[in-house]
Amino acid sequence: YLPLQLQWQKGMTASESGLFMMVFMFSITTGAFIGGKLIARWGNYKIFVVLGFLMASLALWQLHFGLWLRVALAFAGLGLGFTLPALSVVVQNVLPPKDRGIGMSLFNFGRELGGAIGVAVCSAVFHFQLPKDIVINKADGLASLEPQLLAQSFNATYVVMGIFALGAFLSAIILLKSQSLAIDVEKQ
């Protein structure tokens, strides 16, 4: 939702908004690279999942209040980057070798399904927060609305996303078991 907010509410062009979002994309890649290397070195993945969800929660709090947007994007990207390889390692480490392929397939399917459901929920929250009596210019769509009207919807969306990130953070602390990484590969 941030690219839309940057365009509709802040008045940026699509190109300016895309350049702004590059911080997020580079941070995800950097976080995944660093997280993967450190997990391989230390053998501990739980700290990266917990830290990643905490960083994402803090970043969404920053986005909600409009504080240091580039820093928020860097935090969100690093946080997601930390969780991606760590959760893949969890799936590969807890399953026996014969079930790892299906486990990773189900993990990736769950991520994709969660993303689709997340977009639907956030879209519903965004549109629910818009006043019911507004008139939308058909040529410009929501971009024709006053920035103040859009701000309420974007902020509500970030709150909902932050609640999910905080829930993931708490779930990782409580439910994710620390387990040493398997170092032997069993022959089938």
C-alpha positions as CSV (number, residue, x, y, z in Angstrom):
1,Y,0.0,0.0,0.0
2,L,2.9,2.4,0.4
3,P,3.5,2.9,-3.3
4,L,-0.2,3.9,-3.7
5,Q,0.1,6.1,-0.6
6,L,3.1,7.8,-2.0
7,Q,1.3,8.5,-5.3
8,W,-2.2,9.3,-4.2
9,Q,-1.6,11.0,-0.9
10,K,1.9,12.4,-1.2
11,G,1.7,13.3,-4.9
12,M,4.7,11.4,-6.2
13,T,4.8,10.0,-9.7
14,A,4.9,6.2,-10.2
15,S,8.6,6.4,-11.0
16,E,9.4,8.3,-7.8
17,S,7.3,5.9,-5.8
18,G,9.2,3.0,-7.4
19,L,12.6,4.5,-6.6
20,F,11.4,5.0,-3.0
21,M,10.4,1.3,-2.8
22,M,13.9,0.2,-4.0
23,V,15.0,0.6,-0.4
24,F,12.6,-2.1,0.7
25,M,13.6,-4.5,-2.1
26,F,17.4,-4.1,-1.5
27,S,16.8,-4.5,2.3
28,I,14.9,-7.8,1.8
29,T,17.8,-9.2,-0.3
30,T,20.4,-7.9,2.2
31,G,18.5,-9.3,5.1
32,A,18.1,-12.7,3.5
33,F,21.7,-12.9,2.6
34,I,23.0,-11.8,6.0
35,G,20.4,-14.0,7.8
36,G,21.2,-17.1,5.7
37,K,25.0,-16.7,6.3
38,L,24.6,-16.2,10.0
39,I,22.2,-19.1,10.4
40,A,24.7,-21.3,8.6
41,R,27.5,-20.0,10.9
42,W,25.7,-20.0,14.2
43,G,23.2,-22.8,13.7
44,N,20.5,-20.7,15.5
45,Y,17.4,-19.7,13.5
46,K,14.9,-18.7,16.1
47,I,16.6,-15.4,16.9
48,F,16.3,-14.3,13.2
49,V,12.6,-15.2,13.0
50,V,11.9,-13.3,16.3
51,L,14.1,-10.3,15.3
52,G,12.6,-10.2,11.8
53,F,9.0,-10.1,13.0
54,L,9.9,-7.5,15.6
55,M,11.6,-5.3,12.9
56,A,8.6,-5.6,10.7
57,S,6.2,-4.7,13.6
58,L,8.3,-1.6,14.3
59,A,8.5,-0.6,10.7
60,L,4.7,-0.8,10.4
61,W,4.4,1.4,13.5
62,Q,6.7,3.9,11.8
63,L,4.6,3.8,8.6
64,H,1.4,4.3,10.5
65,F,2.8,7.5,12.0
66,G,4.6,8.5,8.9
67,L,8.0,8.6,10.6
68,W,11.2,8.2,8.6
69,L,9.7,6.3,5.7
70,R,12.9,5.2,4.2
71,V,14.2,3.9,7.6
72,A,10.8,2.1,8.0
73,L,11.2,0.5,4.6
74,A,14.8,-0.6,5.5
75,F,13.6,-2.1,8.8
76,A,10.6,-3.9,7.1
77,G,12.9,-5.2,4.4
78,L,15.6,-6.4,6.7
79,G,13.0,-8.0,9.0
80,L,11.3,-9.9,6.2
81,G,14.7,-10.8,4.8
82,F,15.7,-12.3,8.1
83,T,12.5,-14.4,8.4
84,L,12.5,-15.9,4.9
85,P,15.6,-18.1,5.1
86,A,15.1,-18.8,8.8
87,L,11.6,-20.2,8.3
88,S,12.8,-22.2,5.3
89,V,15.6,-23.7,7.5
90,V,13.0,-24.5,10.2
91,V,10.9,-26.5,7.7
92,Q,14.0,-28.3,6.3
93,N,15.4,-29.0,9.8
94,V,12.3,-30.4,11.5
95,L,11.2,-32.8,8.8
96,P,12.8,-36.1,7.9
97,P,14.6,-36.1,4.6
98,K,11.9,-38.0,2.7
99,D,9.3,-35.3,3.6
100,R,11.4,-32.2,3.0
101,G,10.2,-31.6,-0.6
102,I,6.5,-31.7,0.3
103,G,7.2,-29.7,3.4
104,M,8.9,-26.9,1.4
105,S,6.1,-27.0,-1.1
106,L,3.5,-26.6,1.6
107,F,5.5,-23.9,3.2
108,N,5.7,-21.9,0.0
109,F,2.0,-22.5,-0.8
110,G,1.1,-21.2,2.7
111,R,3.2,-18.1,2.2
112,E,1.5,-17.4,-1.2
113,L,-2.0,-18.1,0.3
114,G,-1.2,-15.9,3.3
115,G,-0.1,-13.1,1.0
116,A,-3.3,-13.3,-1.0
117,I,-5.5,-13.3,2.1
118,G,-3.4,-10.5,3.5
119,V,-4.0,-8.3,0.5
120,A,-7.7,-9.0,0.6
121,V,-8.0,-8.2,4.3
122,C,-5.9,-5.0,3.9
123,S,-8.0,-4.0,0.9
124,A,-11.2,-4.5,2.8
125,V,-9.8,-2.5,5.8
126,F,-8.7,0.3,3.4
127,H,-12.0,0.6,1.7
128,F,-14.0,0.2,4.9
129,Q,-12.3,3.3,6.3
130,L,-13.3,5.5,3.4
131,P,-16.4,7.7,4.0
132,K,-19.5,6.1,2.5
133,D,-20.7,9.3,0.9
134,I,-17.6,10.2,-1.2
135,V,-17.8,10.8,-4.9
136,I,-15.0,9.2,-6.8
137,N,-14.0,10.7,-10.2
138,K,-14.1,7.7,-12.5
139,A,-11.2,8.9,-14.6
140,D,-8.7,9.1,-11.6
141,G,-10.3,6.6,-9.2
142,L,-9.2,6.9,-5.6
143,A,-6.4,9.2,-6.7
144,S,-9.0,12.0,-7.0
145,L,-9.8,11.9,-3.3
146,E,-8.5,14.4,-0.8
147,P,-5.2,13.3,0.9
148,Q,-6.8,13.5,4.4
149,L,-9.5,11.0,3.4
150,L,-6.9,8.6,2.1
151,A,-4.6,9.0,5.2
152,Q,-7.2,7.4,7.5
153,S,-7.5,4.4,5.2
154,F,-3.8,3.9,4.8
155,N,-3.2,4.3,8.6
156,A,-5.9,1.8,9.4
157,T,-4.3,-0.6,6.9
158,Y,-0.9,-0.2,8.6
159,V,-2.4,-0.8,12.0
160,V,-4.0,-4.1,10.8
161,M,-0.7,-5.2,9.2
162,G,1.1,-4.3,12.4
163,I,-1.2,-6.4,14.5
164,F,-0.5,-9.4,12.2
165,A,3.2,-8.8,12.5
166,L,3.0,-8.5,16.2
167,G,1.0,-11.7,16.4
168,A,3.7,-13.4,14.3
169,F,6.4,-12.0,16.6
170,L,4.6,-13.3,19.7
171,S,3.9,-16.7,18.1
172,A,7.6,-17.0,17.2
173,I,8.6,-16.3,20.8
174,I,6.1,-18.7,22.3
175,L,5.7,-21.5,19.7
176,L,8.9,-21.8,17.8
177,K,11.2,-24.3,19.4
178,S,15.0,-23.8,19.3
179,Q,16.6,-26.9,17.8
180,S,20.1,-27.4,16.7
181,L,20.6,-27.8,13.0
182,A,21.1,-31.2,11.6
183,I,24.7,-31.7,10.4
184,D,24.4,-35.2,9.1
185,V,22.6,-36.1,5.9
186,E,21.0,-39.6,6.0
187,K,21.3,-41.7,2.9
188,Q,18.0,-43.0,1.6
